[in-house]
Amino acid sequence: LYHKYNDLIREGDYYRLASYGENHTHDAWEVVAKDQSEALVTCIQVLHCTNSHSKKLYIKGLNTGKKIRIEGTEQCYYGSTYQN
């Protein structure tokens, strides 16, 4: 995956979505291409809490009026859907 997303990671805009230092369970970050043509979201669960609920991430930096498809799926939603 490193080679696939190398340019995006080096040149994209970085957003911190969650911090282990604040929530004590997970870290999450996102890199968005300057032209907003693609984004990469990474979430790392550091500690597991028994019977915990799924984490909700609010994605940043996407074009709210553009339809976006998550790789590996056929579903398309507007950027505003992922940011709210």
Helices and strands as residue ranges (DSSP letters): H 2-11, E 13-18, H 20-23, E 26-32, E 39-45, E 67-69, E 76-78, H 79-83
